[in-house]
């Protein structure tokens, strides 16, 4: 009997403020989806609406329904942190007790010196927290004149390296990222990700090449739900950033994407059997349980293209695009499949950085308001859809479910036993 768990993460689509959000620089007003809906005067998302999204909270333009076609609710984040790695690891069963390190003043000199020495790059530019698009535009000319990579961070735990791949080969960029990853781990810097940010100058403007982006994450400290399923010799298909977020651990098949559209189309192919699995299978993987699989998709545009650029209009359009694809996905959910739609954290919550003394938006040196573009600590929506039939399982009612309950839910569905250190399943299979 074929059993599949399909997890779709709408990156950064939070829906409120966690109790400890102020410890992470956020306010009680943080609510990504509500703010995006308000900015766009509502969203046209009939499928998500039918699944019960509007029943979770009041969102402008998303109606409540008396007959939702899915289970719905809110998941809290139990981990200490609000970044992509933390959120995805928790979805997979790992709660992080210690937040990853951030570098508000740039990276330490000793780390930078080692990076320059071991890469042979001769120097770096920036070494400050910055918006990727802004810092690349600002330093592009200097990058071309010196040949130095642009190294920067953000409010998140990231070491980012940007180069024009018409000048420095993409393979060289990837190798430099691997060196940075090793140095961070050897120095116990507790840094979540090293990110390769390739770009090209197109029509005179530096333009990031999303399809060639790579993330080099810390390895998960314990087995995740992905490892559990892989060790059972079943399939774990990572679509988008999943392979990178988990540092390849627990993955049997992986394919990167350049956009949400591509990720959703590949998810459809994985569901209808048209995805070329042999082409994307890891070397040495031996699948003996072909009837069980996880399809794990990260839709990053909401975060990368719109949340971090404070583009609420683009964010809303991205959600509407996802909804259009869900209309095609739902008919492919089989009678023993479970579709889970959730998020990993919030973003695009507050339009501007606020001055705590005046209560007014902060301005930069040029007098412009400073857009706030960092991740925020939000609860996230959770929608569970299936074609099981009413007697197959029961959703256990609780007000305390978190992202960490997803992992046990998945293995419960598949008939595996969850480890004791995971939080409990949200469903009970009826005998």
C-alpha atoms as one frame of an Amber mdcrd trajectory, in Angstrom:
protein
   0.000   0.000   0.000   1.544   3.295  -1.150   1.862   5.919   1.594   3.291
   9.379   0.960   3.834  12.451   3.096   4.055  15.695   1.127   5.420  18.660
   3.079   5.235  22.070   1.410   6.943  24.916   3.277   5.853  28.416   2.240
   9.054  30.035   3.418   8.482  32.824   5.984   4.645  32.882   5.966   4.198
  33.455   9.705   0.893  34.405  11.314   1.558  36.131  14.620   4.088  36.846
  17.331   5.639  34.260  19.633   5.609  35.089  23.376   9.397  35.565  23.387
   9.545  37.513  20.106  10.902  40.672  21.764  14.007  38.727  22.836  14.738
  38.398  19.116  14.137  42.039  18.177  10.518  41.632  17.032   7.256  43.211
  18.197   3.892  41.827  19.183   2.450  43.254  15.945   4.396  40.798  13.781
   2.060  38.807  11.546   3.366  38.167   8.044   0.230  36.888   6.346  -2.088
  39.397   8.019   0.152  42.309   7.039   0.560  41.063   3.463  -3.221  40.658
   3.150  -3.801  44.160   4.529  -1.208  45.713   2.203  -2.768  44.055  -0.851
  -6.356  44.723   0.238  -6.930  40.972   0.418  -5.655  37.977  -1.567  -7.333
  35.759  -4.161  -6.608  32.288  -2.721  -9.750  30.149  -3.198  -8.004  26.800
  -2.586  -6.293  27.856   0.652  -9.587  29.475   1.645 -11.453  26.204   1.044
  -8.807  24.377   3.105  -9.546  26.597   6.107  -6.779  29.214   6.044  -9.272
  31.984   6.793 -10.604  30.020   9.765  -7.249  30.197  11.561  -7.296  33.991
  12.018  -8.889  37.070  10.495  -7.012  37.833   7.281  -8.322  40.615   5.032
  -9.860  39.124   1.898  -9.558  35.463   2.988 -13.016  34.290   3.977 -13.878
  31.750   6.635 -15.609  28.564   5.512 -18.142  26.437   7.345 -17.073  23.300
   5.451 -13.264  23.245   5.193 -11.811  20.460   3.049  -8.753  20.098   5.312
  -7.648  20.193   8.937  -6.142  23.539   9.935  -4.450  25.187  12.881  -1.400
  27.026  14.179   2.012  25.604  15.046   4.315  27.242  17.569   8.074  27.247
  17.149   9.756  25.721  20.194  13.341  26.257  19.072  15.410  29.263  20.091
  15.770  31.034  16.779  13.913  32.284  13.742  15.958  31.259  10.726  15.411
  28.816   7.882  17.612  26.068   9.303  16.008  26.204  12.756  12.478  26.066
  11.328  13.116  23.226   8.888  15.042  21.158  11.430  12.136  21.521  13.822
   9.677  20.392  11.143  11.906  17.331  10.786  11.863  16.608  14.541  14.820
  18.550  16.018  14.216  21.319  18.550  17.204  23.686  18.851  17.773  24.752
  22.464  20.474  27.265  21.553  20.072  29.955  18.869  22.601  30.123  16.058
  25.180  32.914  16.253  24.730  36.199  14.402  27.367  38.752  13.446  25.951
  42.297  13.735  29.464  43.772  13.509  30.701  41.500  10.734  32.862  38.394
  11.020  35.873  38.255  13.367  39.280  39.166  11.907  40.773  35.769  12.692
  38.017  34.039  10.688  38.351  36.436   7.751  42.133  36.043   7.723  41.859
  32.245   7.620  39.247  32.459   4.858  41.478  34.697   2.720  44.495  32.471
   3.314  42.808  29.153   2.550  40.801  30.353  -0.457  43.658  32.382  -1.921
  41.156  35.135  -2.767  43.657  37.815  -1.503  40.951  39.910   0.173  37.225
  40.436   0.735  34.758  43.292   0.403  32.029  44.433   2.831  32.070  42.136
   5.897  28.947  43.825   7.243  25.253  42.953   7.680  23.559  43.977   4.455
  20.791  43.405   1.950  22.197  41.150  -0.746  20.868  43.106  -3.691  21.967
  46.432  -2.185  25.497  45.373  -1.262  26.100  43.729  -4.650  24.986  46.875
  -6.502  27.101  49.077  -4.226  30.300  47.011  -4.492  30.023  45.557  -7.990
  32.541  47.974  -9.517  35.047  47.401  -6.709  34.484  43.647  -6.994  35.394
  43.847 -10.683  38.454  46.025 -10.104  39.885  43.960  -7.204  38.587  40.448
  -7.881  37.684  40.197  -4.179  34.472  38.344  -3.232  31.687  40.269  -1.504
  31.282  38.683   1.944  28.347  39.780   4.077  25.855  38.610   6.672  22.326
  39.629   7.754  20.132  39.527  10.827  20.214  35.746  10.405  23.046  33.319
  11.096  24.581  33.349   7.613  27.986  33.768   5.958  27.190  34.898   2.400
  29.609  35.076  -0.518  28.661  36.925  -3.715  30.659  36.904  -6.956  30.036
  37.722 -10.591  30.337  34.288 -12.177  31.387  35.831 -15.487  34.565  36.807
 -13.628  34.945  34.106 -10.959  33.820  30.598 -11.889  30.725  29.192 -10.185
  32.729  26.106  -9.158  35.265  28.395  -7.436  32.463  30.117  -5.531  31.144
  26.754  -4.346  34.643  25.695  -3.262  35.092  28.935  -1.288  31.753  28.264
   0.438  32.881  24.774   1.423  36.060  26.250   2.910  34.011  28.821   4.860
  31.737  26.054   6.124  34.721  24.053   7.377  36.340  27.062   9.055  33.108
  28.015  10.820  32.653  24.463  12.098  36.286  24.097  13.173  36.092  27.401
  15.046  32.772  26.513  16.747  31.152  29.681  15.434  27.701  27.998  15.539
  26.694  29.487  12.188  23.633  28.043  10.486  24.465  28.519   6.797  27.069
  29.542   4.293  25.278  30.810   1.182  26.697  31.029  -2.330  25.241  34.154
  -4.019  26.219  34.036  -7.696  25.260  36.941  -9.912  25.799  38.326 -13.398
  25.644  41.838 -14.805  22.629  41.831 -17.111  21.748  44.984 -19.065  24.167
  46.890 -16.860  22.572  45.742 -13.577  23.971  43.127 -11.152  21.378  40.335
 -11.076  21.451  37.355  -8.691  21.116  33.928 -10.343  18.753  32.123  -7.972
  18.970  28.718  -9.649  22.704  28.565  -8.903  22.392  29.586  -5.264  23.608
  26.933  -2.813  23.297  26.762   0.987  25.906  24.932   3.069  24.256  24.209
   6.411  25.506  22.781   9.641  24.817  19.078   9.842  21.789  18.203  11.997
  23.074  16.984  15.400  20.538  14.120  15.568  18.603  11.972  13.126  15.552
  13.634  11.625  12.384  12.217  10.110  14.281  12.220   6.822  16.975   9.928
   8.246  14.273   7.687   9.722  12.584   7.179   6.367  15.856   6.851   4.435
  17.136   4.162   6.835  13.905   2.254   6.180  15.070   2.293   2.498  12.133
   4.430   1.430  12.335   7.581  -0.712  13.019  11.081   0.597  12.741  13.599
  -2.250  14.040  17.102  -1.493  12.824  19.865  -3.828  14.358  23.353  -3.673
  16.675  24.159  -0.746  15.865  21.005   1.247  19.079  19.192   0.307  21.149
  22.183   1.408  19.231  22.892   4.625  19.845  19.347   5.869  23.402  19.153
   4.499  22.231  16.155   2.414  21.441  14.123   5.573  18.418  11.853   5.177
  17.934  12.641   1.477  17.713   9.984  -1.259  16.765  12.226  -4.192  17.259
  15.979  -4.616  16.695  18.681  -7.181  17.308  22.416  -6.872  14.931  25.056
  -8.188  15.180  28.601  -9.453  11.681  29.715  -8.461   8.499  28.746  -6.636
   6.940  27.958 -10.022   9.642  25.401 -10.776   9.370  23.903  -7.279   5.612
  23.493  -7.565   5.840  21.981 -11.042   8.464  19.494  -9.818   6.225  18.626
  -6.852   3.440  17.834  -9.311   5.824  15.624 -11.289   6.870  13.813  -8.111
   3.206  13.188  -7.321   2.127  12.006 -10.768   5.219   9.823 -11.286   6.735
  11.818 -14.154   9.800  13.067 -12.230  12.984  11.327 -13.414  14.026   9.874
 -10.063  17.026   8.010 -11.452  18.497  11.290 -12.654  18.284  12.936  -9.214
  19.026   9.891  -7.014  22.043   9.999  -4.715  24.821   7.604  -5.560  24.666
   4.401  -3.521  21.023   4.799  -2.502  19.141   1.473  -2.472  15.354   1.817
  -2.291  13.638  -1.400  -1.159  10.419   0.145   0.193   9.144   1.859  -2.941
   5.651   2.314  -1.521   6.654   4.868   1.104   8.109   8.301   0.470   8.438
  11.873   1.654   8.208  14.708  -0.842   9.633  17.793   0.900   9.374  21.092
  -0.973  10.681  24.509   0.064   9.101  27.503  -1.694  11.676  30.213  -1.073
  10.458  33.149  -3.208   8.171  34.482  -0.461  11.221  34.918   1.756  14.176
  35.473  -0.576  12.599  37.638  -3.273   9.889  39.446  -1.311  10.179  39.162
   2.475  13.819  40.235   2.641  13.101  43.078   0.212  10.013  44.186   2.113
   7.960  43.701  -1.031   4.487  42.961   0.319   2.906  43.205  -3.142   5.233
  40.567  -4.590   4.724  38.443  -1.499   0.966  38.461  -2.003   1.312  37.574
  -5.685   3.569  34.642  -4.731   0.930  33.265  -2.352  -1.695  33.579  -5.088
   0.604  31.675  -7.461   0.979  28.888  -4.883  -2.795  28.734  -4.558  -3.141
  28.326  -8.338  -0.802  25.321  -8.217  -2.590  23.796  -5.227  -5.636  23.447
  -7.482  -3.510  21.073  -9.586  -1.845  19.356  -6.614  -4.915  18.373  -4.582
  -6.339  15.945  -7.187  -2.978  14.116  -7.106  -3.184  13.420  -3.363  -3.912
   9.673  -3.154  -6.089   7.862  -0.658  -3.086   7.143   1.588  -1.268  10.453
   1.092  -0.988  13.253   3.622  -0.293  16.816   2.456   1.055  19.227   5.089
   1.334  22.928   4.210   3.194  25.071   6.726   5.999  27.639   7.118   9.324
  27.938   8.967   9.215  31.489  10.427   7.922  34.950   9.536   9.149  37.900
   7.443   7.829  41.135   5.888   6.047  41.804   9.179   6.916  45.387   9.958
   7.396  47.763   7.068  10.018  49.860   8.862  12.478  49.750  11.728  10.972
  51.685  14.628  12.672  54.118  16.977  11.846  52.930  20.497  12.096  56.449
  21.929   9.851  58.256  19.441   7.706  55.360  18.257   8.291  56.572  14.683
  10.023  54.817  11.767  13.808  55.224  11.697  15.480  57.080   8.841  18.819
  56.408   7.159  21.549  59.000   6.507  19.759  60.153   3.349  16.497  60.675
   5.238  14.739  57.605   3.831  12.746  55.300   6.062  14.670  52.115   6.902
  12.756  49.087   5.644  12.748  46.128   8.025  13.635  42.989   6.111  14.661
  40.405   8.702  13.047  37.128   9.725  10.569  37.322  12.582   9.608  34.884
  15.308   6.084  33.833  14.342   3.756  30.931  14.866   2.964  29.427  11.476
  -0.165  28.037   9.821  -0.580  24.312   9.354  -3.007  22.754   6.897  -3.365
  18.966   6.657  -5.122  17.579   3.589  -5.811  13.981   2.629  -8.137  11.629
   0.775  -8.106   8.999   3.524 -11.727   8.878   4.378 -13.180   9.767   7.769
 -12.371   6.463   9.466  -8.662   6.225   8.713  -7.240   8.540  11.346  -8.197
  11.096  13.960  -6.523  14.456  14.531  -5.703  14.721  18.220  -6.868  18.058
  19.587  -4.320  20.267  21.346  -3.489  23.948  21.729   0.212  23.204  22.132
   1.236  21.675  18.814   4.410  23.000  17.261   6.509  22.524  14.164   8.239
  19.716  16.059   5.061  17.591  15.995   5.173  17.275  12.194   7.944  14.633
  12.183   6.124  12.111  14.370   2.939  12.741  12.376   4.748  11.757   9.183
   6.261   8.530  10.535   2.975   7.678  12.231   1.277   7.902   8.840   3.905
   5.654   7.286   3.670   3.003   9.959   7.091   3.661  11.509   7.864   4.245
  15.182   8.980   7.734  16.202  12.000   8.130  18.550  11.196   9.056  22.147
  12.916  12.464  21.909  10.518  13.654  19.191   7.326  15.457  20.109   4.167
  13.411  19.646   2.147  12.837  16.477  -0.827  15.087  15.729  -2.828  12.143
  14.371  -3.932   8.770  15.657  -4.310   5.979  13.118  -7.599   4.155  13.629
  -7.249   0.383  13.897
